[in-house]
């Protein structure tokens, strides 16, 4: 149906996203309001801080949807909030046949939901399931890839669902893709997109749900506790961060592609092959000729790489990331645990990432760790 690697925005496209978001801010804020740090509490009539409400309106305008809710719990919290207003315990919903992302799996368990697995890569199989499994009340789809051979095109999938089951709400897990690819789930016709502000350089813990007004009104209605609110200062911090995210991530994606090319040209010895995936964020999977992945990661840390994520693409990820493959990716390819690493240049250039890998590999080979 498509390519396993998602198309990310060029730097020019990312600049346009930045300009569009700034325009949406100017439509909702005066200059003085935007310099305010933000209020706190449960404001009568809104049920949340005024600044939080204004940021939500900016994001709804930017994504061209009816409403937005900022919630606690980052991307996991956003997904959980959306599913909780659309499904009841015991309800069935569609899910792709692949290893389920761990935190999503926990949401499904806690809510007592019944996933009906369908291969989204197979158009005929998907069409048949949509026709036959009428008990399913939500169509859930992850925008980024869950396994190496995933190749479904999200727009094609959304259009198929809407043509066969126009009544079925489509919920897109847009973590690792929103503001990185040209269009998010809601921009392609889904009812809701859920994502983490933390993965877009924002403050820790804030999730975002954008989409249909009725579902988001329920999220706001149920989140009536003062302690459950995203406070105004946090919302403003998130919005300022989102403005910077598209261009910064477009540069990162540019360097990811350069890194992949250099590795395949032989810049680092012992590399069997390198290839770009969307296993969570866009990154390079580096396969070694020998089972040295764990030793290489340890050595990389000594030379300035980060070897475990904070938020995968958070404001804290500045140094090149050289770390293990994701759990859901390894479920489908367990053989790579000892022979491959995942590499993301983050804010660095590809050349620094290459130098770190070269130094780390020299350490491993010199000490006989291989």
Residue pairs with C-beta under 8 A, 6 or more apart in sequence:
1 121
1 123
1 151
1 152
1 153
1 156
1 157
2 151
2 152
2 153
2 156
3 151
4 145
4 148
4 149
4 150
4 151
4 277
4 278
5 276
5 277
5 278
5 282
6 143
6 144
6 145
6 177
6 181
6 278
6 282
7 181
7 182
8 180
8 181
8 249
8 250
8 253
8 282
9 17
9 180
9 181
9 182
9 246
9 250
9 253
10 250
11 247
11 250
11 251
11 254
13 182
13 250
14 179
14 246
14 247
14 249
14 250
15 246
15 247
17 179
17 246
18 243
18 244
18 246
18 247
20 62
21 58
21 62
21 242
21 243
21 246
22 243
24 58
24 59
24 61
24 62
25 34
25 58
25 239
25 243
27 58
27 61
28 54
28 57
28 58
28 61
29 54
29 58
33 54
34 236
36 51
36 232
36 236
37 232
37 233
37 236
38 49
38 51
38 52
38 231
38 232
38 233
38 234
38 235
38 236
39 49
39 50
39 51
39 231
39 232
40 49
40 229
40 231
40 232
40 233
41 49
41 226
41 229
41 231
42 48
42 224
42 225
42 226
42 229
43 49
43 50
43 53
46 53
47 220
47 221
47 223
47 224
48 220
48 223
48 229
48 230
49 229
49 230
49 231
49 232
49 235
50 232
51 232
51 233
51 235
51 236
52 70
52 229
52 230
52 231
52 232
52 234
52 235
54 235
55 70
55 235
55 236
55 238
55 239
56 67
56 68
56 69
56 70
56 235
57 68
58 239
59 68
59 208
59 210
59 239
59 242
60 66
60 67
60 68
60 210
63 184
63 186
63 187
63 193
63 210
64 186
64 187
65 186
65 210
65 211
65 212
66 211
66 212
66 213
66 216
67 210
67 211
67 212
67 213
67 216
67 217
68 208
68 209
68 210
68 216
69 81
69 208
69 209
69 216
69 219
69 220
69 223
70 197
70 206
70 207
70 208
70 230
70 235
70 238
71 77
71 78
71 81
71 206
71 207
71 208
71 209
71 219
71 223
71 230
72 205
72 206
72 207
72 228
72 230
73 80
73 81
73 205
73 207
74 196
74 197
74 198
74 199
74 204
74 205
74 206
74 207
74 311
75 103
75 173
75 175
75 194
75 195
75 196
75 198
75 199
75 207
76 103
76 104
76 106
76 107
76 196
76 207
77 205
77 207
78 194
78 195
78 196
78 207
78 208
78 209
79 103
79 104
79 107
79 171
79 173
79 194
79 207
80 107
80 110
80 111
81 194
81 207
81 209
81 219
81 223
82 171
82 192
82 194
82 209
82 211
82 215
82 219
83 93
83 107
83 111
83 113
83 138
83 140
83 171
84 111
84 222
85 215
85 218
85 219
85 222
86 137
86 138
86 169
86 171
86 215
87 93
87 111
87 113
87 137
87 138
89 111
89 112
89 113
90 112
90 113
90 114
91 113
91 114
91 137
91 138
92 113
92 114
92 115
92 116
92 133
92 135
92 136
92 137
93 113
93 114
93 115
93 116
93 136
93 137
93 138
93 139
93 140
94 115
94 116
94 118
94 129
94 130
94 133
94 136
94 138
94 139
94 140
94 168
95 115
95 116
95 117
95 118
95 140
96 117
96 118
96 119
96 120
96 141
96 142
96 146
96 150
96 152
97 117
97 118
97 119
97 120
98 146
98 147
98 150
98 328
98 332
99 146
99 147
99 327
99 328
99 329
99 331
99 332
100 108
100 115
100 146
100 328
101 142
101 146
101 173
101 328
102 327
102 328
104 142
104 173
107 113
108 115
116 129
116 133
116 135
116 136
118 125
118 126
118 129
118 133
119 125
119 126
120 126
120 141
120 150
120 152
120 157
121 149
121 150
121 151
121 152
123 156
123 160
126 157
126 160
127 160
127 164
130 139
130 160
130 161
130 164
130 165
130 168
131 164
136 168
137 168
137 169
138 168
138 169
138 170
138 171
139 161
139 165
139 168
139 169
139 170
139 171
140 171
140 173
141 154
141 157
141 158
141 170
141 171
141 172
141 173
141 185
141 190
142 172
142 173
142 175
143 154
143 172
143 173
143 174
143 175
143 176
143 177
143 178
143 181
143 184
143 185
144 173
144 175
144 176
144 177
144 278
144 279
144 280
144 281
145 277
145 278
145 279
146 328
146 329
147 328
147 329
147 331
147 332
147 333
148 277
148 279
148 329
148 332
148 333
149 332
154 172
154 185
154 188
155 183
155 188
155 189
158 170
158 172
158 185
158 188
158 189
158 190
159 189
161 168
161 170
162 170
162 189
169 191
169 192
169 212
169 215
170 185
170 189
170 190
170 191
170 192
171 190
171 191
171 192
171 194
172 184
172 185
172 186
172 190
172 192
172 193
172 194
173 194
173 195
174 184
174 185
174 193
174 194
174 195
175 194
175 195
175 196
175 199
175 280
176 199
176 278
176 280
176 281
176 282
176 312
176 313
177 184
177 195
177 278
178 184
178 193
178 195
178 200
179 200
179 242
179 245
179 246
179 249
180 246
180 249
180 250
180 253
180 281
180 282
184 193
184 195
185 192
185 193
186 192
186 193
186 210
186 211
190 211
191 211
191 212
191 215
192 209
192 210
192 211
192 212
192 215
193 209
193 210
193 211
194 207
194 208
194 209
195 207
195 208
196 202
196 206
196 207
196 208
196 311
197 203
197 206
197 207
197 208
197 238
197 241
197 242
198 204
198 205
198 206
198 311
198 314
199 281
199 311
199 312
199 313
199 314
200 241
200 242
200 245
200 249
200 313
201 241
201 242
201 244
201 245
201 248
201 313
201 314
201 315
202 237
202 238
202 241
202 242
202 245
202 315
203 234
203 237
203 238
203 241
203 315
204 311
204 314
206 230
206 234
206 235
206 238
209 215
209 216
209 219
210 216
223 229
230 238
241 315
248 347
249 313
252 313
252 344
252 345
252 346
252 347
253 282
255 345
255 348
255 349
255 350
255 353
256 276
256 282
256 283
256 284
256 344
256 345
256 350
257 276
258 349
258 350
259 274
259 284
259 343
259 345
259 350
259 353
259 354
260 274
260 275
260 276
260 284
262 350
262 351
262 354
263 271
263 274
263 284
263 286
263 354
264 273
264 274
267 354
267 358
268 286
268 354
268 357
268 358
268 361
269 358
269 361
270 288
270 289
270 290
270 292
270 361
270 365
270 370
271 286
271 287
271 288
271 289
272 287
272 288
272 289
272 339
273 287
274 284
274 285
274 286
274 287
275 284
275 285
276 282
276 283
276 284
276 285
277 283
277 284
277 285
277 329
279 285
279 325
279 326
279 328
279 329
279 342
280 312
280 326
280 329
281 312
281 313
281 344
282 344
283 321
283 342
283 343
283 344
284 342
284 343
284 344
285 325
285 336
285 340
285 341
285 342
285 343
286 340
286 341
286 342
286 343
286 357
287 336
287 339
287 340
288 296
288 339
288 340
288 341
290 339
290 370
291 338
291 339
292 339
292 361
292 364
292 369
292 370
293 324
293 336
293 337
293 338
293 339
293 340
293 341
294 338
295 364
295 369
295 370
296 322
296 341
296 357
296 360
296 361
296 364
297 307
297 322
297 323
297 324
297 341
297 360
298 307
299 359
299 360
299 361
299 363
299 364
299 369
300 307
300 322
300 356
300 357
300 360
301 307
302 360
302 363
303 355
303 356
303 359
303 360
304 319
304 320
304 352
304 356
305 319
305 320
305 321
305 322
305 353
305 356
305 360
306 317
306 319
306 320
306 321
306 322
306 323
306 346
307 321
307 322
307 323
308 323
309 317
309 321
309 323
310 316
310 317
311 317
313 344
313 346
317 344
317 346
317 347
318 346
318 347
318 348
319 346
319 347
319 348
320 343
320 344
320 345
320 346
320 348
320 352
320 353
320 356
321 342
321 343
321 344
321 345
321 346
322 341
322 342
322 343
322 353
322 356
322 357
322 360
323 341
323 342
324 330
324 337
324 341
324 342
325 333
325 336
325 337
325 340
325 341
325 342
326 342
329 336
330 336
330 337
343 353
343 357
345 352
345 353
363 369
364 370
